[in-house]
Amino acid sequence: MATALIDLDDLDLFVSGDPYAAWAWLREHAPVYWNATADGGYWALTTYADVSAVYRDPVAFSSKDGTVLGGSFRSATDTATGQMLICSDPPEHRLLRHHVHKAFDKRMMHAAAEHVRAYLTDALDRLTADGGGDFATEVAPTLPAGLLAAMFGIGRADALHLLHLTRTMIGFRDEEYVRDSGEALTLVGAQVEIFDFLTELLDRRRAEPGEDLVSILLAAETNGRGLTESQILYNALNVAVGGNETTPFTASAIVETLIGHPEEERRLHDDPSLVGTAVDEFFRWTSTNAYVRRTATKDVTLRGIRIPAGQTLTLWNASANRDESAFPHADRLDLGRAPNHHLAFGVANHRCVGMSAAWMEITLLVEELVRRRLRFTPSGKIERLASNFMLGIKHLPVEVAA
């Protein structure tokens, strides 16, 4: 494989190709790699050491231009810069994180777990009774739907509607979600609809505050000043997109992984005490949030390569989590792996604020699969999301047996 053949902007690589082979080649031969694109390009970092180091240096590598390539419509700088948790640097990031983190306290996580458990139980009951179905559309979405129902104080229908909008926003380059108006307007249209949904919710919470995320952000104060309406909306969007997209894709990837690793599947069923380490290994192995973006604030040198100020870097979590220098036998699934310092949630000040929620959701799923001793076999073609940002399975038809 030659670097001329590696284009991390080529969606076919992620739909029908093998990005893991491409990342392995880059880790060995070009760990700091310039990925040219039609409108310029970006640097790709693929080793655990480099990705971790850049995460830990928000001074030299800023988040303010956004964390997704092409995530803002007609704007080189993300319109949420300095206002949304993931698009901010210290000290703004620290203050916003303090407020948003309040929505992930023990009380909220307990309430969310009850919703997730109820939704998941119903979905698995139906899937089992039918002998199978599309796990990616019938079961996986119940995890974030339960979380959002609790965190936003909304019903199941509204939670699933919000999930559809965030899926369209993330999958705006995928033919299943792109609208007749084209990719760019699909992205902006989905964002507008999400903001309309959240604005209506914000108006209701102003009139009748509750214990949900929006109410918490409405009541937040720093030095006697509350958050602006745009800060509230952007951070509600942050939680909605982060919570909606990673866990259902992780859930489907777990089922695909178990199908492909029957020995580890049997090991897990035979020893339920492995659930904790298994969940961490699933996060490492699947790494559905493939990369995050950073912008160099000054001229820097990485591995002898000069990166000028203002240029974009991408930190490939999915590659770092298969780096042999950090994980012995990194290309082997080991549901008992410990320690397991994966980067699926980032690290340092930008470690995902919703990590506890994702851990709760995926743990409930794995516990339920083990409790029911469910085993899956493929019953049709697996379809993947056309995205290099989210490693997602859109459709996962399976047969199921206890």
C-alpha positions in Angstrom: 0.0 0.0 0.0 1.3 3.5 -0.9 0.3 6.8 0.6 -0.8 7.9 -2.9 -3.6 5.3 -2.5 -4.6 6.4 1.0 -7.3 9.1 1.0 -9.0 9.4 4.4 -11.6 11.6 2.8 -12.7 8.8 0.5 -16.0 7.5 1.9 -15.7 4.3 0.0 -12.8 3.4 2.2 -15.2 3.4 5.2 -18.2 1.9 3.5 -16.6 -1.0 1.6 -12.9 -0.8 2.2 -10.5 -1.5 5.1 -9.6 1.7 7.0 -7.8 -0.3 9.6 -5.3 -1.6 7.0 -4.8 2.0 5.8 -4.2 3.2 9.4 -1.8 0.4 10.1 0.3 1.4 7.1 0.2 5.0 8.1 1.3 4.2 11.7 4.3 2.4 10.4 5.3 4.5 7.4 3.7 8.0 7.7 2.4 8.6 11.2 2.2 12.4 10.5 0.5 12.3 7.0 -0.7 15.1 4.8 -4.1 14.1 3.4 -4.7 16.3 0.4 -8.3 17.2 -0.6 -9.9 19.3 -3.3 -10.1 22.3 -1.1 -6.7 21.9 0.6 -6.1 19.1 3.0 -5.3 18.2 6.6 -2.8 16.4 8.7 -3.7 12.9 9.9 -2.1 11.6 13.2 -2.5 7.8 13.6 -0.3 6.7 16.5 -1.4 6.4 20.1 1.5 8.6 21.4 0.8 11.4 18.9 -3.0 11.4 19.3 -2.7 11.4 23.1 -0.1 14.2 23.1 -2.2 16.5 20.9 -5.3 15.9 23.1 -3.2 17.0 26.1 -2.0 20.3 24.6 -5.0 22.6 24.0 -2.7 25.6 23.8 -0.9 24.5 20.7 -3.8 22.6 19.2 -7.2 24.3 19.5 -10.7 23.0 19.3 -12.3 26.3 18.5 -12.6 25.7 14.8 -14.7 22.7 15.5 -14.1 19.0 15.9 -15.5 17.7 12.6 -14.2 18.3 9.0 -16.8 20.2 7.1 -19.2 20.4 10.0 -20.2 24.0 9.5 -22.1 25.3 6.5 -20.2 27.9 4.5 -17.9 28.7 7.4 -14.2 27.9 7.8 -14.6 28.3 11.6 -17.3 26.5 13.4 -20.2 28.8 14.3 -20.3 27.3 17.8 -16.7 28.3 18.5 -16.3 29.3 22.2 -20.0 28.6 22.9 -20.2 24.8 22.6 -18.2 22.5 25.0 -16.4 20.6 22.2 -15.6 23.8 20.2 -13.9 25.6 23.1 -10.6 25.9 24.8 -9.7 26.8 28.4 -10.9 28.8 30.2 -14.3 28.8 28.4 -14.1 25.0 28.1 -13.7 24.5 31.8 -16.6 26.8 32.7 -19.0 25.2 30.1 -17.9 21.7 31.2 -18.7 22.5 34.8 -22.3 23.4 33.9 -22.9 20.6 31.4 -21.4 18.0 33.7 -24.2 18.7 36.3 -26.6 16.9 33.9 -24.6 13.7 34.3 -24.9 13.3 38.1 -25.9 10.1 39.8 -29.6 11.1 40.0 -29.8 11.7 36.3 -27.8 8.6 35.4 -30.1 6.5 37.6 -33.2 7.9 35.9 -31.6 7.5 32.5 -30.7 3.9 33.2 -34.3 3.1 34.1 -35.5 4.5 30.7 -32.7 2.7 28.8 -33.4 -0.6 30.5 -37.2 -0.3 29.8 -36.7 0.6 26.1 -34.0 -2.0 25.6 -36.0 -4.8 27.2 -39.0 -4.1 25.0 -36.8 -4.0 21.8 -35.0 -7.3 22.7 -38.3 -9.0 23.6 -39.7 -8.1 20.1 -36.5 -9.1 18.3 -36.3 -12.4 20.1 -40.0 -13.1 19.5 -39.6 -12.4 15.8 -36.5 -14.6 15.6 -34.4 -11.6 14.4 -34.6 -8.3 12.6 -32.5 -5.3 11.8 -30.6 -4.7 15.1 -29.3 -1.3 13.9 -32.8 0.1 13.5 -34.9 -1.9 15.9 -32.7 -2.2 19.0 -29.6 0.1 18.9 -31.6 3.4 18.8 -33.3 2.5 22.1 -30.2 3.2 24.0 -29.9 6.9 23.2 -33.7 7.3 23.1 -33.8 6.2 26.7 -31.0 8.6 27.7 -32.5 11.6 25.9 -36.0 10.9 27.3 -34.5 11.3 30.8 -31.9 14.1 30.1 -34.3 16.3 28.1 -37.5 15.3 29.9 -39.2 14.2 26.7 -41.2 11.2 25.5 -40.0 8.3 23.4 -41.5 9.6 20.2 -39.7 13.0 20.6 -36.5 11.2 21.5 -36.6 9.0 18.4 -37.4 12.1 16.3 -34.4 13.9 17.7 -32.3 10.8 16.9 -33.5 10.9 13.3 -32.4 14.5 13.0 -29.0 14.0 14.5 -28.4 10.9 12.3 -29.2 13.1 9.3 -26.8 15.7 10.5 -24.0 13.2 11.0 -24.9 11.3 7.8 -25.4 14.2 5.5 -23.1 12.7 2.9 -24.9 9.3 3.0 -27.4 8.6 0.2 -29.9 7.3 2.7 -30.0 10.6 4.5 -29.1 13.2 1.9 -32.0 15.2 0.7 -32.8 16.5 -2.8 -31.3 19.8 -1.9 -27.8 18.2 -1.7 -25.3 17.4 1.0 -24.6 20.9 2.2 -28.2 21.9 2.6 -29.0 18.5 4.1 -26.5 19.4 6.8 -27.8 22.9 7.5 -31.4 21.7 7.2 -30.9 19.1 9.9 -29.1 21.6 12.1 -31.9 24.1 11.8 -34.6 21.5 12.6 -32.6 20.4 15.7 -32.3 24.0 16.9 -36.1 24.5 16.3 -36.8 21.5 18.4 -34.4 22.7 21.2 -35.7 26.3 21.0 -39.3 25.1 21.6 -38.0 23.0 24.5 -36.1 25.9 25.9 -39.3 28.1 25.8 -41.2 25.4 27.7 -38.5 25.1 30.4 -38.4 28.8 30.9 -42.1 28.6 31.7 -41.9 25.4 33.7 -38.4 24.5 34.8 -37.6 20.8 35.6 -34.6 18.7 36.5 -33.5 18.1 32.9 -30.4 19.3 31.0 -32.0 22.4 29.5 -33.4 23.5 32.9 -29.9 23.0 34.4 -28.3 25.2 31.7 -31.0 27.8 32.2 -30.2 28.0 35.9 -26.4 28.0 35.4 -24.4 31.1 36.4 -20.8 32.1 36.3 -19.8 35.2 38.3 -23.5 36.1 38.6 -24.1 35.8 34.8 -26.2 33.1 33.2 -25.5 31.4 29.9 -26.7 33.0 26.7 -29.4 31.4 24.7 -27.0 30.4 22.0 -24.7 28.7 24.6 -27.7 26.8 26.0 -28.8 25.6 22.6 -25.3 24.7 21.4 -24.5 22.7 24.4 -27.9 20.9 24.3 -27.1 20.1 20.7 -23.6 18.9 21.8 -25.2 16.4 24.3 -27.9 15.3 21.8 -25.5 14.6 19.0 -22.9 13.0 21.2 -25.4 10.9 23.0 -27.5 10.0 19.9 -24.8 8.9 17.5 -22.0 7.1 19.3 -23.9 4.5 21.4 -26.2 3.1 18.8 -23.3 2.7 16.4 -21.3 1.1 19.1 -24.1 -1.3 20.0 -24.4 -2.5 16.4 -20.6 -2.8 16.1 -20.6 -5.0 19.2 -23.1 -7.4 17.7 -21.1 -7.5 14.5 -17.9 -8.1 16.6 -19.5 -10.9 18.5 -20.6 -12.6 15.3 -17.1 -12.4 14.0 -15.5 -13.6 17.2 -17.4 -16.7 18.4 -14.7 -17.8 20.8 -14.8 -14.5 22.7 -18.6 -14.5 22.6 -18.6 -18.0 24.3 -16.1 -16.7 26.8 -18.3 -13.8 27.7 -21.4 -16.0 28.0 -19.6 -18.5 30.2 -18.1 -15.9 32.5 -20.4 -12.9 33.1 -17.7 -11.4 35.4 -16.0 -10.2 32.2 -18.7 -7.7 31.4 -16.7 -4.7 32.8 -13.5 -5.4 30.8 -15.6 -6.5 27.8 -17.3 -3.1 27.7 -13.9 -1.3 27.7 -12.6 -3.7 25.0 -15.7 -3.1 22.9 -15.1 0.7 23.1 -11.4 0.2 22.1 -12.2 -2.3 19.3 -15.1 -0.4 17.7 -14.0 3.2 18.3 -17.1 4.5 16.4 -16.0 8.2 16.7 -13.1 7.7 14.3 -11.4 11.1 14.6 -11.6 14.6 16.1 -10.2 17.8 14.5 -7.8 20.3 16.0 -6.2 23.5 14.6 -2.5 24.4 15.1 -2.3 27.8 16.9 1.4 28.2 16.2 4.1 26.6 14.1 4.8 23.1 15.5 7.0 20.2 14.6 5.8 16.6 15.0 8.2 13.7 14.2 10.4 16.2 12.3 7.6 17.5 10.2 6.7 21.2 10.3 3.0 22.0 10.7 2.3 25.7 10.1 0.0 27.7 12.4 -3.6 27.6 11.2 -3.5 24.1 9.6 -5.9 21.4 10.5 -5.0 18.1 12.2 -7.1 15.1 12.6 -6.6 12.7 15.6 -7.6 9.3 14.5 -8.8 7.6 17.7 -9.8 4.4 15.8 -6.2 4.0 14.6 -4.6 4.9 18.0 -6.7 2.2 19.7 -5.1 -0.4 17.4 -1.5 0.8 18.0 0.7 -2.2 19.0 3.0 0.1 21.0 0.1 0.9 23.4 -1.9 -2.4 23.2 -0.2 -5.8 23.1 -1.8 -7.9 20.3 -3.8 -4.8 19.4 -5.5 -6.6 16.5 -6.8 -9.3 18.7 -10.2 -8.9 20.5 -9.6 -9.7 24.2 -12.7 -9.3 26.4 -10.5 -9.7 29.5 -8.0 -7.1 28.4 -6.6 -5.1 31.4 -5.3 -2.4 31.6 -7.1 -0.9 28.7 -6.3 2.8 28.3 -8.2 3.4 25.1 -8.9 6.8 23.6 -12.5 6.1 22.5 -13.6 9.0 24.7 -10.5 11.2 24.2 -8.3 12.1 27.1 -7.4 15.0 29.4 -9.6 18.1 29.4 -11.6 17.0 26.3 -12.4 13.6 27.6 -16.1 13.1 26.6 -18.4 14.6 29.2 -21.0 11.9 28.4 -18.6 9.0 29.0 -20.5 7.8 32.1 -23.7 7.8 30.1 -22.2 5.8 27.3 -20.7 3.4 29.7 -24.0 2.9 31.4 -25.9 2.3 28.1 -23.4 -0.2 26.7 -23.0 -2.0 30.0 -26.8 -2.5 30.2 -26.8 -3.8 26.6 -23.9 -6.3 27.2 -25.4 -7.4 30.5 -28.8 -8.1 28.8 -27.2 -10.0 26.0 -25.3 -12.2 28.5 -28.4 -12.6 30.8 -30.5 -13.8 27.9 -27.6 -15.7 26.4 -28.4 -14.3 23.0 -26.4 -15.2 19.9 -26.7 -13.6 16.5 -26.0 -14.7 13.0 -26.2 -12.6 9.9 -29.4 -12.7 7.8 -28.6 -10.1 5.1 -26.2 -7.5 4.0 -24.6 -5.1 6.5 -24.8 -1.5 5.3 -22.4 1.1 6.6 -22.8 4.9 7.0 -21.0 6.9 4.3 -18.9 8.9 6.8 -15.2 9.0 7.8 -16.2 10.7 11.2 -18.6 8.1 12.5 -17.9 4.4 11.9 -21.5 3.5 11.8 -23.6 0.5 10.7 -27.0 1.7 9.3 -28.5 -1.8 8.8 -27.6 -5.0 10.6 -30.0 -7.8 9.7 -29.6 -10.7 12.1 -31.2 -13.9 13.2 -31.3 -14.4 17.0 -31.3 -17.4 19.2 -31.0 -17.9 23.0 
